[in-house]
């Protein structure tokens, strides 16, 4: 078992980097900088080896750029799994790269199943490998999971979190538009489903609350529904929030701060496309195509400053 609770480790990293911002890695070949896709060995998106190598090159360099500025990265497994076994290997390579640079690594895998299947998902996505030949490999510090199947689908991940000092972020109120069709459905007492699930997450994580007052079992709560974000913050005092939606999905720093407590704690904020593809933004075009890494760094620093201002820090 790790010596330090995941939530404590994450909040220490946030304090060290002076920001709750984390960077989402959702690499799309068509949006990679020309400086990478124009390379003669990386310029064929229909060749799996060339495409994966381009994605690896991009993500590795992004991690190097953002590591001095943020506490962690959220790596979306789907953007790697679309390349089949080459992509699965690339995903693990990026996990290793981020961990080696001291970043908290969140695997955005959104797994959800029951029984032995859930146990295998937890072992595959969150547990450090038990196989002797893989003893130098590390798994992410935390993963996202889908709670639709109830505690049966989440418990194996909680068990790994308890045994290995890892974390779990359970989907509670997501930032996509049609989520309301399911997540705002109300029971006979008028309680929406997202609130019911949120209170379950608070209950499930009660035994894994760290010294800083937050559980290793957190919640994914989108910032695109700011009032619901604030409502959940009030209702779940021990639950650490992972807040997506800032930037490309339309949420602002003013929306995001509703997921924090008055002392500025209680959440981390993920931004993906607005940061990793910042070089495509007209705002940074003057830097030139060869300075795509500088555009990403500028976007990260400016987003940090905007969050700090919104939080009154």
N, C-alpha and C positions, 0 to 999 in steps of 0.2 A: 504494500500500500504506500502511495506517495505520502511524504511527510506533510504536505500542505494541501488543504482543500482547494479544488479547482477555482471556485469563486474568489478565494483569497489570492491565488496566484494571478488570476486575470485582473483583479482590481489593483494589485501591486504593479502589474505591467502598465495599466492605464495611468497610474500615478507617476510612474517613471517617465512615460512618454508625454505626460501632461495633456492627454486627450482620450476621450472614449471612442474615437474613430478607429474603425478597422477597414481594411480594403478587401473587397470581394473580387476574386479571380474567376471571371466568366469568359474565357478566351474564345473568340470567334475568328476563324482564319481570315474571313473576308474583311475584317476590321483591323487586322494587324498592320503595323506601320510598313510602308513600302521598303524601308531600310532592311526589314527582315524578309518579307515575302518576295522581294526582288532578288534575293540571293539565289544564285544558280542551283544550289542544292535544296532550296526551301520554296521554290516558286511554282509548285504544282499541288494545288489543293485536292486534286483527285488521286494523288499518290499518298497512301496513308503514312508512309515513313517520312516523306517530305513535310506533310501537313503537321504531323505530331512533333517533328523536330522543330518546326517553326513555332508551334505553340509552346514547346518547352523553352526555347530560346527567349521568347517573349516573356513568359511567366517568371523565368529565372531572373531576367533583367529588371522586371517590375518589382520583384521581391527585394532585390538589391537596392533599388531606388527608395522604396517605402519603409524598409526596415528601420532606419534611424528615426522615423517620424511617428510610427503607429505601434500599437501594442500587439496587433495580430492581423491575420488574414483569414478570410472565409473562402475556402476552395470549393467551387460547385462541381461535384463529381460528374454531373451529366454532360458537361462540356468536354470531358475527357472520355467518358464511356462511349460516346458516339464514334470513337475510333477503335472500339473493340479492345482486344487484348493489348495492342500498342498503347491505347489510351489509358487503360488501367495501370500499366507500368508507368506511364507519364504522370498520372495522378500521384502515385506513391513517390515518384522522384521529386515532385513539387512539394509534397508534404515534408520530405527529408530536407529539401533546400530551405524551406521556411523555418523549420525547427532548428536547423543548424545556425541560422541567423538570430536565434533567440526569440522568435515570434510565437505567440500563442496561435495554434492552428485549429481552426474549426472546419471540419469536413461537412459540407452541406450535402447530405446524402438523403435526407427525408425518408428513411426506412420506416416500415411499419408492417408487422405481421405477428403471428402468435406462436406460442410453444417453442419447439425446437428450431423452427425457422427464424424466429426473432432472436433466439440465442446465437444462431450462426451469423445473423446480420450484425449483432453486437460484437462478436468475435472478429468479423471481417472488417468492420469499419472503425471500431473504437479501441479494442484491446490491443496492446502491444503483442507482437507475434510470440507464440510459445515455442515455435519450431526452432531447433538448434541452429539450423543453417540461416535463420533470419534474425539472429539475436542482436544484430546491429541496426535493425530496422525499427523505426518508431511509428506509431499510429497517431492520428490527430489527437489533440488535447480534449476535444469535444466534438459532438456531431449533432445534427438536427434530426428529429424523429417525428413521425406522424402518429397522433394519439387516437385515431378513429377506432382502433380495435380495443381501446381501453388499456388498463394497466398490464394485461397480458402481453401487449406489444411493446411496452415501455420498460417493464421490470428488468429484462435481461441487460438493457443499457444502463439502468440504475445500478445493477449489480456490478458491472464493470467499472462504473464511475466510483462506486464505493471501494472496490478492491484496488483500483489503480490510480486513484486521485484524478479521475477524468471528469468531464462535464457532459451534460445533455441539455439541449434546447428543444423544447416541445412546441410544436406549432399550436398557437392559441388564436391569434387574430392576424391573418395574413394580409398582405398589402395589395393583392390582385383584386380587380373590380368585381368579379363574380363570386368572390368569397362570401359576400353578404348573403347570397342565396342559401347557404348552409350555416354559416357561423353566426348569423343574426337571428336564426330561428329561435323562437321563444317557447318555453314550457308553459304549463298552466298557470304558474305563478308569475309569469312575465319575465323570467330570467333568460337572457340570450345564451345560446350555446357557447359562445366564446367565453363568457363569464363563468359558466359551469365548468368548462375545461380548465380555465385559469385557476379556479379554486382547487380542482383536482391536482394540478401541477404543484401548487403551494403545499398541499397535503403530502403528495408523493415525495417532495424534497425536504420534508421537515427534519429527517434524521441526518441530512447532509449539509446543514447550515454551518458555515465557517465562522471564524473569529470576527469577521467584518460584518456579520449579520445577514449574509446572503447564502442561499443554497447552491450547491453544484448542479442542481436540476433547475434550469431556467426556462424562459418562455420566449418564443418568437412572436413579437407583436409589432405589426407594421405601423409606420408613421403616417400613412396616407389617410388614416381615420383618427385624427388627433384627439378628439373628445373621448373616443373609446380607449385610446392609449392612456389618457389621463385617468379614466375610470378604472382601468385595470391596475394602474400604478397604485391608486389608493387602496384597492382591494387585496393586493398581493405584496405585502410589505417585505417578505423574505425572498421573493423571486427576482432574480436578475434577468433583465430583458435584453434580448438581441433584437435591435430595431432596424429592419430594412426599410427601403422606400425613399431615402434621402437622395436628392439629385435627379437622376433620369426618370424615376417614377413619380416625381412631382412634389414630394414632401420637402419642406424648408426646415432650417435649423429651429425656427420658432415652433414648428409642429413637433419636432423630435424631442425638445426639452420637456414636453409633457410626460415623457416616460421616465423622467428622473425625479428623485426626491429633492427636497429643498436644499439639501447639502451637496447636491451635484453628483450623487452616487445612484446606483441602481440599474445602470444600463450601459450597453455598448451600442454603437451606431455603425451600421454597414453601408458603405457606398461602393458601387461596382463600376458600372459603365461610365458614370460621370468622371471617374478618376482614371481608370486604366485606358480609356480611349480619349483622354483629354486632348490629345494632339489633333483630333478631328474637330474640335470645337474652334469656331472662328476666333474666339478669345485668345487662343494661343498660336494661331496660324503664323503670326509674325516671327515666331521662333524658328520656323523652317522645318522641313520634314526630317532632317538629320538630328533634330533636337527633341525628338518625341519623348525621350526620358525626362528631359527638363520640363516639358509640358505636364507630364504626370506628377512630377515633384511639386511644381507650382500649384497644381490643382489640389494636391493633398495638403500642402501648407495653408492654402487659402481656406479650404474646408475646415481644417483644424481651427483656424482663427475665427471663422464664422460660428462654429459650435461653441468655442470658448466665450465669445461675445454673447451668444444667446443664453448661455448658462451663467453669465455674470462672473466669469472667472478671469 
